[in-house]
């Protein structure tokens, strides 16, 4: 028994004839009649009275009609409940390395909320390895993960590049290094440096930039946000992707600024990653789509002006 068989019989009953039901359902009359005959054979009951003038529901069919309508109503409730479940009562978990903040994440979360007002977004700061493990085990729906240009993404994930930018030195505007047009490894070695902990891409990049030599003094922290706050409080300088500093509230408030590196280093890529196989919720697909669209909007116009060095 198929749902459409019951729906077809319901249409015949409501419209009073096979012909009118076939027209409404956009079926040929023979095809509709054969569908109903198959249902009759399965139930062992003549559901229609067929005459030269047409066909209408039989008395025995009319007795069974409330049961058929009950099945159709249950199916309709199931469909509505499934659709509602897509839109509500869902938490999307996003693992992030905390390097793409205001210009990318905030507009995306704001728009996602308008699309899925009852769906919570849980953002969890973690290192790349932790995010990958969470995606594999189903703990994260999506991950925002950094790569260095030339790195290969994990083969079992889909990986979409969102942003690409050079690494820059983030520092206070009154730091003596802010007077330089570009900052080199030798300058960093003489300065207090706020390092990302081991396991972050930026830790690997700075270690490569400094040739493995330790700076005069360094702190370690998790994520760009704490690094920028420590810079704003005058504890040192840090190296971040340019997209982590642009449009940041601390930059707009004049608490931090940034300068390019004088040595060539690989660009930093921010990617959104997900499982290559397995089901992904509609909410997670929408969040992925919004990240891609917002990233496109950030890279479409001409380059944003960079902070200039002090006169």
C-alpha positions as CSV (number, residue, x, y, z in Angstrom):
1,X,0.0,0.0,0.0
2,X,1.3,3.4,-1.0
3,X,0.3,6.8,0.3
4,X,-0.5,8.1,-3.1
5,X,-3.1,5.3,-3.6
6,X,-5.0,6.7,-0.6
7,X,-4.6,10.3,-1.8
8,X,-5.9,9.3,-5.3
9,X,-9.0,7.6,-3.8
10,X,-9.6,10.6,-1.6
11,X,-9.6,12.9,-4.6
12,X,-12.1,10.6,-6.5
13,X,-14.4,10.7,-3.5
14,X,-14.1,14.5,-3.1
15,X,-14.6,15.3,-6.8
16,X,-17.2,12.6,-7.5
17,X,-15.5,11.1,-10.6
18,X,-12.4,9.5,-11.9
19,X,-12.2,12.0,-14.8
20,X,-12.2,15.1,-12.6
21,X,-9.8,13.5,-10.1
22,X,-7.4,12.6,-13.0
23,X,-7.5,16.2,-14.3
24,X,-6.7,17.6,-10.8
25,X,-3.9,15.1,-10.2
26,X,-2.5,15.6,-13.7
27,X,-2.8,11.9,-14.4
28,X,-4.4,10.0,-17.3
29,X,-7.7,8.4,-16.3
30,X,-6.5,4.9,-17.1
31,X,-3.4,5.4,-14.9
32,X,-5.6,6.6,-12.0
33,X,-8.0,3.8,-12.4
34,X,-5.2,1.2,-12.4
35,X,-3.7,2.7,-9.3
36,X,-7.0,2.3,-7.5
37,X,-7.5,-1.2,-8.8
38,X,-4.1,-2.2,-7.3
39,X,-5.3,-0.9,-3.9
40,X,-8.6,-2.9,-4.3
41,X,-6.7,-6.1,-5.0
42,X,-4.5,-5.5,-2.0
43,X,-7.4,-4.9,0.3
44,X,-9.8,-7.4,-1.3
45,X,-12.5,-4.8,-1.5
46,X,-14.2,-3.0,-4.4
47,X,-13.6,0.7,-3.4
48,X,-15.3,2.2,-6.5
49,X,-18.5,1.5,-8.4
50,X,-17.7,1.7,-12.1
51,X,-20.4,2.5,-14.6
52,X,-20.6,3.8,-18.1
53,X,-21.4,7.2,-16.7
54,X,-18.3,7.1,-14.5
55,X,-17.0,5.8,-11.2
56,X,-17.7,6.8,-7.6
57,X,-16.8,5.4,-4.3
58,X,-18.7,2.3,-3.3
59,X,-20.6,1.8,0.0
60,X,-17.8,-0.5,1.3
61,X,-15.2,2.0,0.2
62,X,-17.1,4.8,2.0
63,X,-17.0,2.7,5.2
64,X,-13.2,2.4,4.9
65,X,-12.8,6.1,4.0
66,X,-12.4,7.4,7.7
67,X,-9.5,4.9,8.2
68,X,-7.8,6.1,5.0
69,X,-8.3,9.7,6.0
70,X,-6.8,8.9,9.4
71,X,-3.7,7.5,7.7
72,X,-3.4,10.6,5.5
73,X,-3.8,12.9,8.4
74,X,-1.1,11.0,10.4
75,X,1.2,11.3,7.4
76,X,0.5,15.0,7.1
77,X,1.3,15.5,10.9
78,X,4.5,13.5,10.4
79,X,5.6,15.7,7.6
80,X,4.8,18.9,9.5
81,X,6.6,17.7,12.6
82,X,9.7,16.7,10.5
83,X,9.7,20.1,8.9
84,X,9.3,21.9,12.2
85,X,12.1,19.8,13.7
86,X,14.4,21.1,10.9
87,X,13.6,24.7,11.9
88,X,13.6,24.3,15.7
89,X,15.0,22.5,18.6
90,X,18.5,22.1,17.0
91,X,21.9,23.0,18.1
92,X,24.6,23.5,15.5
93,X,28.1,23.0,17.0
94,X,30.9,24.9,15.4
95,X,34.6,24.3,16.3
96,X,36.7,27.3,15.7
97,X,40.4,28.2,16.1
98,X,39.3,31.7,17.0
99,X,41.1,33.6,14.3
100,X,38.3,34.9,12.2
101,X,36.1,37.0,14.3
102,X,34.1,40.2,13.7
103,X,34.1,40.6,9.9
104,X,33.2,37.0,9.2
105,X,31.6,35.3,12.1
106,X,29.4,38.0,13.6
107,X,27.4,38.8,10.4
108,X,27.0,35.1,9.7
109,X,25.6,34.3,13.2
110,X,23.3,37.3,13.0
111,X,21.8,36.2,9.6
112,X,21.7,32.6,10.7
113,X,19.5,33.5,13.6
114,X,17.0,35.2,11.3
115,X,16.8,32.0,9.3
116,X,16.7,29.6,12.2
117,X,15.4,31.6,15.2
118,X,15.1,28.5,17.4
119,X,18.4,26.9,16.5
120,X,21.3,27.5,18.9
121,X,24.8,27.9,17.6
122,X,27.4,26.6,20.0
123,X,30.9,27.9,19.2
124,X,33.8,26.0,20.8
125,X,37.3,27.3,20.6
126,X,39.8,24.5,20.0
127,X,43.0,23.5,18.2
128,X,42.9,22.0,14.8
129,X,43.4,18.4,15.9
130,X,40.6,18.7,18.4
131,X,38.3,20.2,15.8
132,X,39.1,17.4,13.3
133,X,38.4,14.8,16.0
134,X,35.1,16.4,16.9
135,X,34.0,16.5,13.2
136,X,34.9,12.8,12.8
137,X,33.1,11.8,15.9
138,X,30.0,13.9,15.3
139,X,30.7,16.4,18.1
140,X,31.0,19.3,15.6
141,X,28.8,19.9,12.6
142,X,31.4,22.3,11.1
143,X,34.9,23.5,11.8
144,X,36.7,26.8,11.1
145,X,40.3,25.7,10.6
146,X,43.4,27.5,9.5
147,X,45.9,26.1,7.0
148,X,49.1,27.5,5.7
149,X,49.3,27.9,1.9
150,X,50.6,24.6,0.6
151,X,49.1,22.4,3.4
152,X,46.8,19.6,2.3
153,X,43.4,19.4,4.1
154,X,42.4,16.1,5.6
155,X,41.2,13.8,2.8
156,X,38.1,12.7,4.7
157,X,36.7,16.2,5.0
158,X,35.3,18.7,2.6
159,X,37.3,21.9,2.9
160,X,36.1,25.2,1.5
161,X,38.5,28.2,1.5
162,X,36.9,31.2,3.0
163,X,39.6,33.8,3.5
164,X,43.3,34.1,2.5
165,X,45.7,36.7,4.0
166,X,49.3,37.3,4.9
167,X,50.4,37.1,8.5
168,X,50.9,40.5,10.2
169,X,52.3,41.7,13.5
170,X,49.6,43.0,15.8
171,X,50.8,45.6,18.3
172,X,49.9,48.7,20.2
173,X,50.0,52.0,18.2
174,X,52.5,53.4,20.8
175,X,54.8,50.5,20.5
176,X,58.2,51.6,19.0
177,X,57.8,48.9,16.3
178,X,54.7,50.7,15.0
179,X,57.0,53.3,13.5
180,X,58.5,50.7,11.1
181,X,56.9,50.1,7.7
182,X,57.4,46.4,8.1
183,X,58.6,44.2,11.0
184,X,61.2,41.4,10.7
185,X,62.2,38.4,12.6
186,X,65.1,40.2,14.3
187,X,62.6,42.8,15.6
188,X,60.4,40.1,17.1
189,X,63.3,38.4,18.7
190,X,64.0,41.6,20.7
191,X,60.4,42.0,21.8
192,X,58.0,40.3,24.1
193,X,55.9,38.0,21.8
194,X,52.5,36.6,22.6
195,X,52.6,33.1,21.0
196,X,49.8,30.8,20.2
197,X,50.2,27.5,21.9
198,X,51.6,24.4,20.2
199,X,49.0,22.8,18.0
200,X,47.9,26.1,16.3
201,X,48.9,27.0,12.8
202,X,50.2,30.4,13.9
203,X,52.6,28.7,16.4
204,X,54.1,26.8,13.5
205,X,54.3,29.9,11.3
206,X,56.1,32.0,14.0
207,X,58.4,29.1,14.9
208,X,59.4,28.9,11.2
209,X,59.7,32.7,10.9
210,X,62.1,32.9,13.9
211,X,64.1,29.9,12.7
212,X,63.3,28.1,16.0
213,X,65.0,30.8,18.0
214,X,63.1,31.9,21.1
215,X,62.2,35.6,21.5
216,X,63.5,37.6,24.5
217,X,60.3,36.9,26.4
218,X,57.1,35.2,25.3
219,X,53.7,34.4,26.6
220,X,51.5,31.5,25.4
221,X,47.8,31.7,24.9
222,X,44.9,30.0,23.1
223,X,43.3,31.9,20.2
224,X,43.6,35.3,18.6
225,X,41.1,37.0,20.9
226,X,43.1,36.7,24.1
227,X,46.3,37.5,22.1
228,X,44.8,40.8,20.9
229,X,43.6,41.7,24.4
230,X,47.1,41.1,25.8
231,X,48.5,43.3,23.0
232,X,46.0,46.1,23.9
233,X,47.2,45.9,27.5
234,X,50.8,46.4,26.5
235,X,52.1,42.9,27.2
236,X,53.8,42.5,23.9
237,X,53.1,41.8,20.2
238,X,51.6,38.9,18.4
239,X,51.5,37.5,14.9
240,X,48.1,36.8,13.4
241,X,46.5,36.5,9.9
242,X,45.5,39.9,8.6
243,X,41.8,38.8,8.5
244,X,41.9,38.3,12.3
245,X,42.8,42.0,12.9
246,X,40.8,43.8,10.2
247,X,37.6,45.5,11.5
248,X,38.3,44.2,15.0
249,X,36.7,46.4,17.7
250,X,40.1,46.9,19.3
251,X,41.4,48.2,16.0
252,X,38.5,50.5,15.5
253,X,39.0,51.8,19.1
254,X,42.7,52.6,18.4
255,X,43.9,50.0,21.0
256,X,45.8,47.9,18.5
257,X,47.2,48.3,15.0
258,X,49.2,46.0,12.7
259,X,52.2,46.0,10.3
260,X,53.3,43.6,7.6
261,X,56.2,41.2,8.0
262,X,59.3,41.9,6.1
263,X,60.2,38.2,5.6
264,X,58.2,36.1,3.2
265,X,56.0,33.5,4.9
266,X,53.1,31.4,3.6
267,X,49.6,33.0,3.4
268,X,47.2,31.8,6.0
269,X,43.9,30.2,4.8
270,X,40.8,30.1,6.8
271,X,38.6,27.1,5.7
272,X,35.3,25.7,6.7
273,X,35.4,21.9,7.0
274,X,32.8,19.2,7.4
275,X,32.6,15.4,7.1
276,X,32.8,14.3,3.5
277,X,30.3,11.4,4.1
278,X,27.3,11.2,6.3
279,X,24.2,13.4,6.7
280,X,24.4,17.1,7.4
281,X,21.5,18.9,8.9
282,X,19.8,21.7,7.0
283,X,20.8,24.2,9.6
284,X,24.5,23.2,9.3
285,X,24.2,23.5,5.5
286,X,22.7,26.9,5.8
287,X,25.5,28.0,8.2
288,X,28.1,26.7,5.8
289,X,26.4,28.6,2.9
290,X,26.4,31.8,4.9
291,X,30.1,31.6,5.8
292,X,30.9,31.2,2.1
293,X,28.7,34.1,1.1
294,X,30.1,36.4,3.8
295,X,33.6,35.5,2.9
296,X,32.9,36.3,-0.7
297,X,31.6,39.7,0.3
298,X,34.8,40.5,2.2
299,X,37.0,39.7,-0.7
300,X,34.9,41.3,-3.5
301,X,35.8,45.0,-3.1
302,X,39.2,46.6,-3.5
303,X,41.7,46.0,-0.7
304,X,40.9,47.7,2.5
305,X,43.4,50.4,3.5
306,X,46.0,49.1,5.9
307,X,47.1,51.1,8.9
308,X,50.0,53.4,8.0
309,X,53.2,53.8,10.0
310,X,53.6,56.7,12.4
311,X,55.1,59.8,10.9
